[in-house]
Every structure is written in C-alpha cells, then in structure tokens.
Amino acid sequence: METCIVCGQPKEEGIHIVNEFICISCEMEMVQTKVEDEKYPFFVNRLRRIAVRYHV
C-alpha cells in the first residue's frame, strides 16, 4: 500500500508521477473536474507539491 498525495489515504492501486502516488479514485476525480469546479484549485495545489519537491 502507498499513501495518495491527494487524499492522504493508503491505497493499493494508482499511478506514479515522478515518485509520488495518486490513487485511482483521486485520479478519476481529477480528470473529470472542470476548471470552474470549486475543487479544481485543491487538485492544482496537490499536484504543485510534486513540482515543488523535485524542482527546488
């Protein structure tokens, strides 16, 4: 099990971006979220953590 960087829950299935894990349910929700959705900035912030950790 790995901990999802979006929801913070331990999950078995998902994807890796760089060395970070995103569970399948968060991945599906993220790709279906429209820019106008109030949760969109939350997802952008979570993905920004990947860039900050590996480009600093």
All heavy atoms as atom14 arrays in JSON, in Angstrom:
{
  "sequence": "METCIVCGQPKEEGIHIVNEFICISCEMEMVQTKVEDEKYPFFVNRLRRIAVRYHV",
  "atom14_mask": [
    [1, 1, 1, 1, 1, 1, 1, 1, 0, 0, 0, 0, 0, 0],
    [1, 1, 1, 1, 1, 1, 1, 1, 1, 0, 0, 0, 0, 0],
    [1, 1, 1, 1, 1, 1, 1, 0, 0, 0, 0, 0, 0, 0],
    [1, 1, 1, 1, 1, 1, 0, 0, 0, 0, 0, 0, 0, 0],
    [1, 1, 1, 1, 1, 1, 1, 1, 0, 0, 0, 0, 0, 0],
    [1, 1, 1, 1, 1, 1, 1, 0, 0, 0, 0, 0, 0, 0],
    [1, 1, 1, 1, 1, 1, 0, 0, 0, 0, 0, 0, 0, 0],
    [1, 1, 1, 1, 0, 0, 0, 0, 0, 0, 0, 0, 0, 0],
    [1, 1, 1, 1, 1, 1, 1, 1, 1, 0, 0, 0, 0, 0],
    [1, 1, 1, 1, 1, 1, 1, 0, 0, 0, 0, 0, 0, 0],
    [1, 1, 1, 1, 1, 1, 1, 1, 1, 0, 0, 0, 0, 0],
    [1, 1, 1, 1, 1, 1, 1, 1, 1, 0, 0, 0, 0, 0],
    [1, 1, 1, 1, 1, 1, 1, 1, 1, 0, 0, 0, 0, 0],
    [1, 1, 1, 1, 0, 0, 0, 0, 0, 0, 0, 0, 0, 0],
    [1, 1, 1, 1, 1, 1, 1, 1, 0, 0, 0, 0, 0, 0],
    [1, 1, 1, 1, 1, 1, 1, 1, 1, 1, 0, 0, 0, 0],
    [1, 1, 1, 1, 1, 1, 1, 1, 0, 0, 0, 0, 0, 0],
    [1, 1, 1, 1, 1, 1, 1, 0, 0, 0, 0, 0, 0, 0],
    [1, 1, 1, 1, 1, 1, 1, 1, 0, 0, 0, 0, 0, 0],
    [1, 1, 1, 1, 1, 1, 1, 1, 1, 0, 0, 0, 0, 0],
    [1, 1, 1, 1, 1, 1, 1, 1, 1, 1, 1, 0, 0, 0],
    [1, 1, 1, 1, 1, 1, 1, 1, 0, 0, 0, 0, 0, 0],
    [1, 1, 1, 1, 1, 1, 0, 0, 0, 0, 0, 0, 0, 0],
    [1, 1, 1, 1, 1, 1, 1, 1, 0, 0, 0, 0, 0, 0],
    [1, 1, 1, 1, 1, 1, 0, 0, 0, 0, 0, 0, 0, 0],
    [1, 1, 1, 1, 1, 1, 0, 0, 0, 0, 0, 0, 0, 0],
    [1, 1, 1, 1, 1, 1, 1, 1, 1, 0, 0, 0, 0, 0],
    [1, 1, 1, 1, 1, 1, 1, 1, 0, 0, 0, 0, 0, 0],
    [1, 1, 1, 1, 1, 1, 1, 1, 1, 0, 0, 0, 0, 0],
    [1, 1, 1, 1, 1, 1, 1, 1, 0, 0, 0, 0, 0, 0],
    [1, 1, 1, 1, 1, 1, 1, 0, 0, 0, 0, 0, 0, 0],
    [1, 1, 1, 1, 1, 1, 1, 1, 1, 0, 0, 0, 0, 0],
    [1, 1, 1, 1, 1, 1, 1, 0, 0, 0, 0, 0, 0, 0],
    [1, 1, 1, 1, 1, 1, 1, 1, 1, 0, 0, 0, 0, 0],
    [1, 1, 1, 1, 1, 1, 1, 0, 0, 0, 0, 0, 0, 0],
    [1, 1, 1, 1, 1, 1, 1, 1, 1, 0, 0, 0, 0, 0],
    [1, 1, 1, 1, 1, 1, 1, 1, 0, 0, 0, 0, 0, 0],
    [1, 1, 1, 1, 1, 1, 1, 1, 1, 0, 0, 0, 0, 0],
    [1, 1, 1, 1, 1, 1, 1, 1, 1, 0, 0, 0, 0, 0],
    [1, 1, 1, 1, 1, 1, 1, 1, 1, 1, 1, 1, 0, 0],
    [1, 1, 1, 1, 1, 1, 1, 0, 0, 0, 0, 0, 0, 0],
    [1, 1, 1, 1, 1, 1, 1, 1, 1, 1, 1, 0, 0, 0],
    [1, 1, 1, 1, 1, 1, 1, 1, 1, 1, 1, 0, 0, 0],
    [1, 1, 1, 1, 1, 1, 1, 0, 0, 0, 0, 0, 0, 0],
    [1, 1, 1, 1, 1, 1, 1, 1, 0, 0, 0, 0, 0, 0],
    [1, 1, 1, 1, 1, 1, 1, 1, 1, 1, 1, 0, 0, 0],
    [1, 1, 1, 1, 1, 1, 1, 1, 0, 0, 0, 0, 0, 0],
    [1, 1, 1, 1, 1, 1, 1, 1, 1, 1, 1, 0, 0, 0],
    [1, 1, 1, 1, 1, 1, 1, 1, 1, 1, 1, 0, 0, 0],
    [1, 1, 1, 1, 1, 1, 1, 1, 0, 0, 0, 0, 0, 0],
    [1, 1, 1, 1, 1, 0, 0, 0, 0, 0, 0, 0, 0, 0],
    [1, 1, 1, 1, 1, 1, 1, 0, 0, 0, 0, 0, 0, 0],
    [1, 1, 1, 1, 1, 1, 1, 1, 1, 1, 1, 0, 0, 0],
    [1, 1, 1, 1, 1, 1, 1, 1, 1, 1, 1, 1, 0, 0],
    [1, 1, 1, 1, 1, 1, 1, 1, 1, 1, 0, 0, 0, 0],
    [1, 1, 1, 1, 1, 1, 1, 0, 0, 0, 0, 0, 0, 0]
  ],
  "atom14_positions": [
    [[0.84, -1.19, 0.0], [0.0, 0.0, 0.0], [0.88, 1.25, 0.0], [1.95, 1.25, 0.59], [-0.89, 0.03, 1.23], [-2.0, -0.93, 1.21], [-3.38, -0.19, 2.08], [-4.59, -1.42, 1.79], [0.0, 0.0, 0.0], [0.0, 0.0, 0.0], [0.0, 0.0, 0.0], [0.0, 0.0, 0.0], [0.0, 0.0, 0.0], [0.0, 0.0, 0.0]],
    [[0.36, 2.26, -0.65], [1.05, 3.55, -0.69], [0.05, 4.63, -0.31], [-1.15, 4.48, -0.48], [1.6, 3.83, -2.07], [2.67, 2.84, -2.5], [3.27, 3.23, -3.82], [3.9, 4.29, -3.89], [3.08, 2.46, -4.78], [0.0, 0.0, 0.0], [0.0, 0.0, 0.0], [0.0, 0.0, 0.0], [0.0, 0.0, 0.0], [0.0, 0.0, 0.0]],
    [[0.56, 5.75, 0.17], [-0.31, 6.85, 0.57], [-0.48, 7.82, -0.59], [0.51, 8.31, -1.15], [0.28, 7.58, 1.79], [0.42, 6.63, 2.85], [-0.63, 8.7, 2.25], [0.0, 0.0, 0.0], [0.0, 0.0, 0.0], [0.0, 0.0, 0.0], [0.0, 0.0, 0.0], [0.0, 0.0, 0.0], [0.0, 0.0, 0.0], [0.0, 0.0, 0.0]],
    [[-1.72, 8.11, -0.92], [-2.05, 9.03, -2.0], [-1.72, 10.46, -1.58], [-2.08, 10.88, -0.48], [-3.53, 8.9, -2.33], [-4.13, 10.05, -3.59], [0.0, 0.0, 0.0], [0.0, 0.0, 0.0], [0.0, 0.0, 0.0], [0.0, 0.0, 0.0], [0.0, 0.0, 0.0], [0.0, 0.0, 0.0], [0.0, 0.0, 0.0], [0.0, 0.0, 0.0]],
    [[-1.06, 11.22, -2.47], [-0.73, 12.61, -2.14], [-1.93, 13.54, -2.22], [-1.87, 14.67, -1.76], [0.41, 13.18, -3.02], [-0.02, 13.28, -4.47], [1.67, 12.39, -2.86], [0.85, 14.2, -5.3], [0.0, 0.0, 0.0], [0.0, 0.0, 0.0], [0.0, 0.0, 0.0], [0.0, 0.0, 0.0], [0.0, 0.0, 0.0], [0.0, 0.0, 0.0]],
    [[-3.03, 13.06, -2.78], [-4.23, 13.89, -2.89], [-5.14, 13.69, -1.68], [-5.45, 14.63, -0.96], [-5.0, 13.61, -4.2], [-6.27, 14.44, -4.28], [-4.11, 13.87, -5.41], [0.0, 0.0, 0.0], [0.0, 0.0, 0.0], [0.0, 0.0, 0.0], [0.0, 0.0, 0.0], [0.0, 0.0, 0.0], [0.0, 0.0, 0.0], [0.0, 0.0, 0.0]],
    [[-5.55, 12.45, -1.42], [-6.5, 12.19, -0.34], [-5.83, 11.79, 0.98], [-6.45, 11.8, 2.02], [-7.5, 11.12, -0.75], [-6.81, 9.46, -0.98], [0.0, 0.0, 0.0], [0.0, 0.0, 0.0], [0.0, 0.0, 0.0], [0.0, 0.0, 0.0], [0.0, 0.0, 0.0], [0.0, 0.0, 0.0], [0.0, 0.0, 0.0], [0.0, 0.0, 0.0]],
    [[-4.55, 11.41, 0.9], [-3.83, 11.04, 2.11], [-4.14, 9.65, 2.64], [-3.69, 9.27, 3.72], [0.0, 0.0, 0.0], [0.0, 0.0, 0.0], [0.0, 0.0, 0.0], [0.0, 0.0, 0.0], [0.0, 0.0, 0.0], [0.0, 0.0, 0.0], [0.0, 0.0, 0.0], [0.0, 0.0, 0.0], [0.0, 0.0, 0.0], [0.0, 0.0, 0.0]],
    [[-4.9, 8.87, 1.88], [-5.3, 7.54, 2.32], [-4.38, 6.48, 1.72], [-3.92, 6.61, 0.6], [-6.74, 7.24, 1.87], [-7.76, 8.19, 2.43], [-7.84, 8.1, 3.94], [-7.96, 7.0, 4.49], [-7.78, 9.22, 4.6], [0.0, 0.0, 0.0], [0.0, 0.0, 0.0], [0.0, 0.0, 0.0], [0.0, 0.0, 0.0], [0.0, 0.0, 0.0]],
    [[-4.12, 5.41, 2.47], [-3.34, 4.31, 1.91], [-4.2, 3.52, 0.91], [-5.33, 3.15, 1.22], [-2.98, 3.46, 3.13], [-3.98, 3.82, 4.17], [-4.46, 5.2, 3.87], [0.0, 0.0, 0.0], [0.0, 0.0, 0.0], [0.0, 0.0, 0.0], [0.0, 0.0, 0.0], [0.0, 0.0, 0.0], [0.0, 0.0, 0.0], [0.0, 0.0, 0.0]],
    [[-3.66, 3.31, -0.28], [-4.39, 2.59, -1.33], [-3.43, 1.63, -2.03], [-2.22, 1.81, -1.99], [-4.96, 3.57, -2.36], [-5.87, 4.65, -1.8], [-7.24, 4.11, -1.51], [-8.14, 5.17, -0.91], [-9.08, 5.77, -1.8], [0.0, 0.0, 0.0], [0.0, 0.0, 0.0], [0.0, 0.0, 0.0], [0.0, 0.0, 0.0], [0.0, 0.0, 0.0]],
    [[-4.0, 0.65, -2.69], [-3.19, -0.35, -3.38], [-2.98, -0.02, -4.85], [-1.94, -0.33, -5.42], [-3.81, -1.73, -3.25], [-3.75, -2.27, -1.84], [-4.24, -3.7, -1.74], [-4.43, -4.35, -2.78], [-4.43, -4.15, -0.61], [0.0, 0.0, 0.0], [0.0, 0.0, 0.0], [0.0, 0.0, 0.0], [0.0, 0.0, 0.0], [0.0, 0.0, 0.0]],
    [[-3.97, 0.6, -5.5], [-3.88, 0.83, -6.93], [-3.88, 2.32, -7.24], [-4.59, 3.1, -6.61], [-5.06, 0.17, -7.65], [-5.04, -1.33, -7.54], [-6.16, -1.97, -8.34], [-6.58, -1.38, -9.35], [-6.61, -3.04, -7.93], [0.0, 0.0, 0.0], [0.0, 0.0, 0.0], [0.0, 0.0, 0.0], [0.0, 0.0, 0.0], [0.0, 0.0, 0.0]],
    [[-3.06, 2.69, -8.22], [-2.99, 4.08, -8.63], [-1.87, 4.3, -9.61], [-1.35, 3.35, -10.2], [0.0, 0.0, 0.0], [0.0, 0.0, 0.0], [0.0, 0.0, 0.0], [0.0, 0.0, 0.0], [0.0, 0.0, 0.0], [0.0, 0.0, 0.0], [0.0, 0.0, 0.0], [0.0, 0.0, 0.0], [0.0, 0.0, 0.0], [0.0, 0.0, 0.0]],
    [[-1.49, 5.55, -9.77], [-0.43, 5.91, -10.71], [0.7, 6.61, -9.96], [0.49, 7.13, -8.86], [-0.94, 6.82, -11.84], [-1.48, 8.14, -11.3], [-2.0, 6.1, -12.67], [-1.78, 9.18, -12.36], [0.0, 0.0, 0.0], [0.0, 0.0, 0.0], [0.0, 0.0, 0.0], [0.0, 0.0, 0.0], [0.0, 0.0, 0.0], [0.0, 0.0, 0.0]],
    [[1.86, 6.62, -10.57], [3.0, 7.34, -10.02], [3.36, 8.49, -10.96], [3.44, 8.3, -12.17], [4.21, 6.42, -9.86], [4.05, 5.46, -8.75], [3.5, 4.21, -8.92], [4.35, 5.56, -7.44], [3.48, 3.59, -7.76], [3.98, 4.38, -6.83], [0.0, 0.0, 0.0], [0.0, 0.0, 0.0], [0.0, 0.0, 0.0], [0.0, 0.0, 0.0]],
    [[3.54, 9.65, -10.39], [4.04, 10.81, -11.12], [5.31, 11.2, -10.4], [5.29, 11.52, -9.22], [3.03, 11.97, -11.14], [1.75, 11.53, -11.83], [3.63, 13.19, -11.81], [0.66, 12.55, -11.87], [0.0, 0.0, 0.0], [0.0, 0.0, 0.0], [0.0, 0.0, 0.0], [0.0, 0.0, 0.0], [0.0, 0.0, 0.0], [0.0, 0.0, 0.0]],
    [[6.42, 11.16, -11.14], [7.75, 11.27, -10.57], [7.83, 10.14, -9.54], [7.74, 8.99, -9.93], [8.04, 12.67, -10.0], [9.48, 12.79, -9.54], [7.74, 13.77, -11.01], [0.0, 0.0, 0.0], [0.0, 0.0, 0.0], [0.0, 0.0, 0.0], [0.0, 0.0, 0.0], [0.0, 0.0, 0.0], [0.0, 0.0, 0.0], [0.0, 0.0, 0.0]],
    [[7.94, 10.44, -8.28], [7.96, 9.38, -7.25], [6.76, 9.48, -6.33], [6.77, 8.9, -5.25], [9.25, 9.45, -6.43], [10.45, 8.97, -7.2], [10.33, 8.08, -8.03], [11.6, 9.57, -6.95], [0.0, 0.0, 0.0], [0.0, 0.0, 0.0], [0.0, 0.0, 0.0], [0.0, 0.0, 0.0], [0.0, 0.0, 0.0], [0.0, 0.0, 0.0]],
    [[5.74, 10.21, -6.72], [4.55, 10.38, -5.89], [3.42, 9.5, -6.4], [3.29, 9.23, -7.59], [4.11, 11.84, -5.88], [5.13, 12.79, -5.3], [5.38, 12.59, -3.81], [4.57, 11.94, -3.13], [6.39, 13.11, -3.33], [0.0, 0.0, 0.0], [0.0, 0.0, 0.0], [0.0, 0.0, 0.0], [0.0, 0.0, 0.0], [0.0, 0.0, 0.0]],
    [[2.56, 9.07, -5.48], [1.46, 8.15, -5.78], [0.13, 8.88, -5.72], [-0.14, 9.65, -4.8], [1.48, 7.02, -4.74], [0.36, 6.04, -4.88], [0.36, 5.09, -5.88], [-0.7, 6.05, -3.99], [-0.66, 4.17, -6.0], [-1.74, 5.14, -4.09], [-1.72, 4.2, -5.1], [0.0, 0.0, 0.0], [0.0, 0.0, 0.0], [0.0, 0.0, 0.0]],
    [[-0.71, 8.62, -6.73], [-2.09, 9.14, -6.76], [-3.0, 7.93, -6.96], [-2.84, 7.18, -7.93], [-2.31, 10.16, -7.89], [-1.39, 11.36, -7.69], [-3.77, 10.6, -7.94], [-1.41, 12.36, -8.83], [0.0, 0.0, 0.0], [0.0, 0.0, 0.0], [0.0, 0.0, 0.0], [0.0, 0.0, 0.0], [0.0, 0.0, 0.0], [0.0, 0.0, 0.0]],
    [[-3.94, 7.73, -6.04], [-4.83, 6.58, -6.13], [-5.79, 6.72, -7.31], [-6.01, 7.82, -7.83], [-5.6, 6.37, -4.82], [-6.86, 7.59, -4.46], [0.0, 0.0, 0.0], [0.0, 0.0, 0.0], [0.0, 0.0, 0.0], [0.0, 0.0, 0.0], [0.0, 0.0, 0.0], [0.0, 0.0, 0.0], [0.0, 0.0, 0.0], [0.0, 0.0, 0.0]],
    [[-6.33, 5.61, -7.72], [-7.21, 5.59, -8.89], [-8.44, 6.48, -8.69], [-8.83, 7.19, -9.61], [-7.64, 4.14, -9.22], [-6.45, 3.38, -9.78], [-8.79, 4.12, -10.2], [-6.72, 1.95, -10.14], [0.0, 0.0, 0.0], [0.0, 0.0, 0.0], [0.0, 0.0, 0.0], [0.0, 0.0, 0.0], [0.0, 0.0, 0.0], [0.0, 0.0, 0.0]],
    [[-9.03, 6.46, -7.5], [-10.24, 7.27, -7.29], [-9.93, 8.76, -7.39], [-10.7, 9.53, -7.98], [-10.92, 6.92, -5.97], [-10.05, 7.11, -4.89], [0.0, 0.0, 0.0], [0.0, 0.0, 0.0], [0.0, 0.0, 0.0], [0.0, 0.0, 0.0], [0.0, 0.0, 0.0], [0.0, 0.0, 0.0], [0.0, 0.0, 0.0], [0.0, 0.0, 0.0]],
    [[-8.8, 9.2, -6.85], [-8.42, 10.62, -6.97], [-8.08, 10.97, -8.41], [-8.44, 12.04, -8.9], [-7.24, 10.94, -6.05], [-7.71, 11.02, -4.31], [0.0, 0.0, 0.0], [0.0, 0.0, 0.0], [0.0, 0.0, 0.0], [0.0, 0.0, 0.0], [0.0, 0.0, 0.0], [0.0, 0.0, 0.0], [0.0, 0.0, 0.0], [0.0, 0.0, 0.0]],
    [[-7.37, 10.07, -9.09], [-7.03, 10.31, -10.49], [-8.31, 10.5, -11.32], [-8.42, 11.45, -12.09], [-6.23, 9.14, -11.06], [-5.93, 9.3, -12.53], [-5.49, 8.01, -13.21], [-5.47, 6.95, -12.56], [-5.17, 8.08, -14.4], [0.0, 0.0, 0.0], [0.0, 0.0, 0.0], [0.0, 0.0, 0.0], [0.0, 0.0, 0.0], [0.0, 0.0, 0.0]],
    [[-9.27, 9.62, -11.13], [-10.52, 9.71, -11.88], [-11.26, 11.01, -11.57], [-11.78, 11.67, -12.47], [-11.4, 8.5, -11.59], [-10.82, 7.23, -12.19], [-11.74, 5.74, -11.76], [-13.33, 6.09, -12.46], [0.0, 0.0, 0.0], [0.0, 0.0, 0.0], [0.0, 0.0, 0.0], [0.0, 0.0, 0.0], [0.0, 0.0, 0.0], [0.0, 0.0, 0.0]],
    [[-11.3, 11.38, -10.29], [-11.98, 12.62, -9.92], [-11.27, 13.83, -10.51], [-11.89, 14.76, -11.0], [-12.06, 12.75, -8.4], [-12.89, 13.93, -7.96], [-13.05, 14.01, -6.45], [-12.52, 13.14, -5.72], [-13.7, 14.97, -6.01], [0.0, 0.0, 0.0], [0.0, 0.0, 0.0], [0.0, 0.0, 0.0], [0.0, 0.0, 0.0], [0.0, 0.0, 0.0]],
    [[-9.93, 13.81, -10.49], [-9.16, 14.94, -11.02], [-9.4, 15.13, -12.5], [-9.6, 16.27, -12.95], [-7.67, 14.72, -10.76], [-7.29, 14.93, -9.32], [-5.61, 14.46, -8.89], [-4.64, 15.05, -10.2], [0.0, 0.0, 0.0], [0.0, 0.0, 0.0], [0.0, 0.0, 0.0], [0.0, 0.0, 0.0], [0.0, 0.0, 0.0], [0.0, 0.0, 0.0]],
    [[-9.38, 14.06, -13.28], [-9.53, 14.22, -14.73], [-10.95, 14.6, -15.12], [-11.16, 15.13, -16.22], [-9.06, 12.97, -15.51], [-7.6, 12.7, -15.26], [-9.9, 11.75, -15.2], [0.0, 0.0, 0.0], [0.0, 0.0, 0.0], [0.0, 0.0, 0.0], [0.0, 0.0, 0.0], [0.0, 0.0, 0.0], [0.0, 0.0, 0.0], [0.0, 0.0, 0.0]],
    [[-11.91, 14.39, -14.24], [-13.29, 14.75, -14.54], [-13.68, 16.12, -13.99], [-14.76, 16.61, -14.27], [-14.24, 13.68, -14.0], [-14.08, 12.36, -14.69], [-14.93, 11.26, -14.08], [-15.66, 11.46, -13.14], [-14.82, 10.07, -14.64], [0.0, 0.0, 0.0], [0.0, 0.0, 0.0], [0.0, 0.0, 0.0], [0.0, 0.0, 0.0], [0.0, 0.0, 0.0]],
    [[-12.8, 16.74, -13.23], [-13.09, 18.03, -12.61], [-12.88, 19.14, -13.62], [-11.84, 19.25, -14.24], [-12.2, 18.26, -11.37], [-12.45, 17.2, -10.44], [-12.47, 19.59, -10.72], [0.0, 0.0, 0.0], [0.0, 0.0, 0.0], [0.0, 0.0, 0.0], [0.0, 0.0, 0.0], [0.0, 0.0, 0.0], [0.0, 0.0, 0.0], [0.0, 0.0, 0.0]],
    [[-13.88, 19.98, -13.75], [-13.79, 21.13, -14.66], [-13.08, 22.29, -13.96], [-13.08, 22.39, -12.74], [-15.19, 21.56, -15.08], [-15.92, 20.52, -15.89], [-17.24, 21.07, -16.37], [-18.13, 20.11, -17.09], [-17.66, 19.06, -17.86], [0.0, 0.0, 0.0], [0.0, 0.0, 0.0], [0.0, 0.0, 0.0], [0.0, 0.0, 0.0], [0.0, 0.0, 0.0]],
    [[-12.5, 23.17, -14.75], [-11.76, 24.32, -14.22], [-12.67, 25.17, -13.33], [-12.22, 25.74, -12.33], [-11.18, 25.16, -15.38], [-10.52, 26.42, -14.86], [-10.2, 24.34, -16.19], [0.0, 0.0, 0.0], [0.0, 0.0, 0.0], [0.0, 0.0, 0.0], [0.0, 0.0, 0.0], [0.0, 0.0, 0.0], [0.0, 0.0, 0.0], [0.0, 0.0, 0.0]],
    [[-13.93, 25.24, -13.65], [-14.88, 26.06, -12.89], [-15.26, 25.44, -11.54], [-15.83, 26.12, -10.68], [-16.17, 26.29, -13.69], [-15.97, 26.9, -15.05], [-15.63, 25.86, -16.12], [-16.01, 24.69, -15.99], [-14.97, 26.24, -17.09], [0.0, 0.0, 0.0], [0.0, 0.0, 0.0], [0.0, 0.0, 0.0], [0.0, 0.0, 0.0], [0.0, 0.0, 0.0]],
    [[-15.0, 24.16, -11.36], [-15.37, 23.46, -10.15], [-14.6, 24.01, -8.95], [-13.42, 24.33, -9.06], [-15.07, 21.97, -10.32], [-15.67, 21.1, -9.23], [-15.44, 21.4, -8.04], [-16.35, 20.13, -9.57], [0.0, 0.0, 0.0], [0.0, 0.0, 0.0], [0.0, 0.0, 0.0], [0.0, 0.0, 0.0], [0.0, 0.0, 0.0], [0.0, 0.0, 0.0]],
    [[-15.24, 24.11, -7.81], [-14.59, 24.66, -6.62], [-13.46, 23.77, -6.11], [-12.57, 24.24, -5.4], [-15.6, 24.93, -5.51], [-16.27, 23.7, -4.97], [-17.3, 24.01, -3.9], [-18.08, 24.98, -4.09], [-17.34, 23.29, -2.89], [0.0, 0.0, 0.0], [0.0, 0.0, 0.0], [0.0, 0.0, 0.0], [0.0, 0.0, 0.0], [0.0, 0.0, 0.0]],
    [[-13.44, 22.51, -6.47], [-12.39, 21.6, -6.03], [-11.14, 21.65, -6.92], [-10.09, 21.14, -6.56], [-12.92, 20.17, -5.96], [-12.07, 19.29, -5.1], [-12.81, 18.04, -4.68], [-11.94, 17.26, -3.72], [-12.56, 16.06, -3.24], [0.0, 0.0, 0.0], [0.0, 0.0, 0.0], [0.0, 0.0, 0.0], [0.0, 0.0, 0.0], [0.0, 0.0, 0.0]],
    [[-11.24, 22.28, -8.09], [-10.12, 22.36, -9.02], [-8.85, 22.95, -8.39], [-7.77, 22.37, -8.53], [-10.53, 23.16, -10.26], [-9.48, 23.2, -11.34], [-9.36, 22.16, -12.26], [-8.62, 24.28, -11.46], [-8.4, 22.2, -13.25], [-7.65, 24.32, -12.44], [-7.55, 23.28, -13.34], [-6.6, 23.32, -14.32], [0.0, 0.0, 0.0], [0.0, 0.0, 0.0]],
    [[-8.93, 24.09, -7.69], [-7.72, 24.63, -7.07], [-7.08, 23.68, -6.06], [-5.85, 23.65, -5.91], [-8.2, 25.91, -6.37], [-9.45, 26.28, -7.07], [-10.08, 24.98, -7.5], [0.0, 0.0, 0.0], [0.0, 0.0, 0.0], [0.0, 0.0, 0.0], [0.0, 0.0, 0.0], [0.0, 0.0, 0.0], [0.0, 0.0, 0.0], [0.0, 0.0, 0.0]],
    [[-7.87, 22.88, -5.38], [-7.35, 21.89, -4.44], [-6.46, 20.89, -5.18], [-5.35, 20.59, -4.74], [-8.5, 21.16, -3.75], [-8.06, 19.96, -2.96], [-7.48, 20.1, -1.72], [-8.25, 18.67, -3.46], [-7.07, 18.99, -0.98], [-7.84, 17.56, -2.75], [-7.25, 17.72, -1.5], [0.0, 0.0, 0.0], [0.0, 0.0, 0.0], [0.0, 0.0, 0.0]],
    [[-6.93, 20.39, -6.32], [-6.15, 19.43, -7.1], [-4.87, 20.08, -7.64], [-3.81, 19.46, -7.64], [-6.98, 18.85, -8.23], [-8.07, 17.93, -7.77], [-9.35, 18.05, -8.25], [-7.82, 16.93, -6.84], [-10.36, 17.2, -7.84], [-8.82, 16.07, -6.41], [-10.09, 16.2, -6.92], [0.0, 0.0, 0.0], [0.0, 0.0, 0.0], [0.0, 0.0, 0.0]],
    [[-4.98, 21.31, -8.12], [-3.8, 22.01, -8.62], [-2.77, 22.15, -7.51], [-1.57, 21.91, -7.72], [-4.18, 23.4, -9.19], [-2.94, 24.23, -9.49], [-5.04, 23.25, -10.43], [0.0, 0.0, 0.0], [0.0, 0.0, 0.0], [0.0, 0.0, 0.0], [0.0, 0.0, 0.0], [0.0, 0.0, 0.0], [0.0, 0.0, 0.0], [0.0, 0.0, 0.0]],
    [[-3.2, 22.5, -6.33], [-2.3, 22.64, -5.19], [-1.6, 21.32, -4.86], [-0.4, 21.29, -4.59], [-3.06, 23.16, -3.98], [-2.16, 23.41, -2.8], [-1.07, 23.96, -2.95], [-2.59, 23.01, -1.63], [0.0, 0.0, 0.0], [0.0, 0.0, 0.0], [0.0, 0.0, 0.0], [0.0, 0.0, 0.0], [0.0, 0.0, 0.0], [0.0, 0.0, 0.0]],
    [[-2.34, 20.24, -4.88], [-1.76, 18.93, -4.58], [-0.71, 18.55, -5.63], [0.35, 18.04, -5.3], [-2.83, 17.85, -4.51], [-3.75, 18.01, -3.33], [-2.97, 17.83, -2.04], [-3.92, 17.72, -0.95], [-3.62, 17.94, 0.3], [-2.41, 18.28, 0.65], [-4.53, 17.84, 1.23], [0.0, 0.0, 0.0], [0.0, 0.0, 0.0], [0.0, 0.0, 0.0]],
    [[-1.02, 18.78, -6.89], [-0.06, 18.45, -7.95], [1.14, 19.39, -7.92], [2.25, 18.98, -8.28], [-0.74, 18.5, -9.32], [-1.78, 17.42, -9.56], [-2.48, 17.62, -10.89], [-1.15, 16.04, -9.49], [0.0, 0.0, 0.0], [0.0, 0.0, 0.0], [0.0, 0.0, 0.0], [0.0, 0.0, 0.0], [0.0, 0.0, 0.0], [0.0, 0.0, 0.0]],
    [[0.95, 20.59, -7.48], [2.06, 21.54, -7.36], [3.1, 21.04, -6.36], [4.28, 21.31, -6.51], [1.52, 22.91, -6.95], [2.57, 24.0, -7.0], [1.98, 25.36, -6.76], [1.23, 25.76, -7.93], [0.06, 26.39, -7.9], [-0.5, 26.71, -6.74], [-0.56, 26.71, -9.01], [0.0, 0.0, 0.0], [0.0, 0.0, 0.0], [0.0, 0.0, 0.0]],
    [[2.66, 20.29, -5.37], [3.59, 19.73, -4.38], [4.65, 18.87, -5.05], [5.8, 18.82, -4.6], [2.84, 18.9, -3.35], [1.87, 19.68, -2.54], [0.97, 18.74, -1.81], [1.06, 18.96, -0.38], [0.56, 18.16, 0.52], [-0.04, 17.04, 0.14], [0.64, 18.44, 1.79], [0.0, 0.0, 0.0], [0.0, 0.0, 0.0], [0.0, 0.0, 0.0]],
    [[4.27, 18.16, -6.1], [5.22, 17.31, -6.83], [6.31, 18.18, -7.43], [7.5, 17.92, -7.27], [4.53, 16.49, -7.94], [3.54, 15.51, -7.32], [5.57, 15.77, -8.78], [2.65, 14.82, -8.33], [0.0, 0.0, 0.0], [0.0, 0.0, 0.0], [0.0, 0.0, 0.0], [0.0, 0.0, 0.0], [0.0, 0.0, 0.0], [0.0, 0.0, 0.0]],
    [[5.91, 19.25, -8.1], [6.88, 20.14, -8.75], [7.77, 20.81, -7.72], [8.99, 20.93, -7.93], [6.15, 21.19, -9.59], [0.0, 0.0, 0.0], [0.0, 0.0, 0.0], [0.0, 0.0, 0.0], [0.0, 0.0, 0.0], [0.0, 0.0, 0.0], [0.0, 0.0, 0.0], [0.0, 0.0, 0.0], [0.0, 0.0, 0.0], [0.0, 0.0, 0.0]],
    [[7.21, 21.22, -6.62], [7.99, 21.9, -5.58], [9.02, 20.96, -4.98], [10.17, 21.33, -4.8], [7.07, 22.47, -4.48], [7.86, 22.96, -3.28], [6.2, 23.59, -5.04], [0.0, 0.0, 0.0], [0.0, 0.0, 0.0], [0.0, 0.0, 0.0], [0.0, 0.0, 0.0], [0.0, 0.0, 0.0], [0.0, 0.0, 0.0], [0.0, 0.0, 0.0]],
    [[8.65, 19.75, -4.7], [9.57, 18.79, -4.09], [10.73, 18.43, -5.0], [11.84, 18.2, -4.55], [8.84, 17.52, -3.71], [7.97, 17.68, -2.51], [7.37, 16.35, -2.11], [6.33, 16.57, -1.14], [5.42, 15.68, -0.81], [5.43, 14.5, -1.41], [4.51, 15.93, 0.08], [0.0, 0.0, 0.0], [0.0, 0.0, 0.0], [0.0, 0.0, 0.0]],
    [[10.5, 18.37, -6.29], [11.53, 17.86, -7.19], [12.21, 18.93, -8.03], [13.12, 18.62, -8.77], [10.93, 16.77, -8.09], [10.55, 15.59, -7.25], [9.23, 15.39, -6.85], [11.52, 14.72, -6.76], [8.89, 14.32, -6.04], [11.18, 13.66, -5.94], [9.86, 13.47, -5.59], [9.54, 12.42, -4.77], [0.0, 0.0, 0.0], [0.0, 0.0, 0.0]],
    [[11.81, 20.19, -7.89], [12.46, 21.25, -8.65], [13.08, 22.31, -7.77], [13.48, 23.35, -8.25], [11.46, 21.9, -9.61], [11.0, 20.96, -10.67], [11.86, 20.24, -11.48], [9.76, 20.59, -11.07], [11.18, 19.5, -12.3], [9.9, 19.67, -12.07], [0.0, 0.0, 0.0], [0.0, 0.0, 0.0], [0.0, 0.0, 0.0], [0.0, 0.0, 0.0]],
    [[13.13, 22.06, -6.49], [13.73, 23.04, -5.57], [15.15, 22.65, -5.27], [15.58, 21.58, -5.24], [12.9, 23.13, -4.27], [13.6, 23.98, -3.24], [11.53, 23.67, -4.58], [0.0, 0.0, 0.0], [0.0, 0.0, 0.0], [0.0, 0.0, 0.0], [0.0, 0.0, 0.0], [0.0, 0.0, 0.0], [0.0, 0.0, 0.0], [0.0, 0.0, 0.0]]
  ]
}
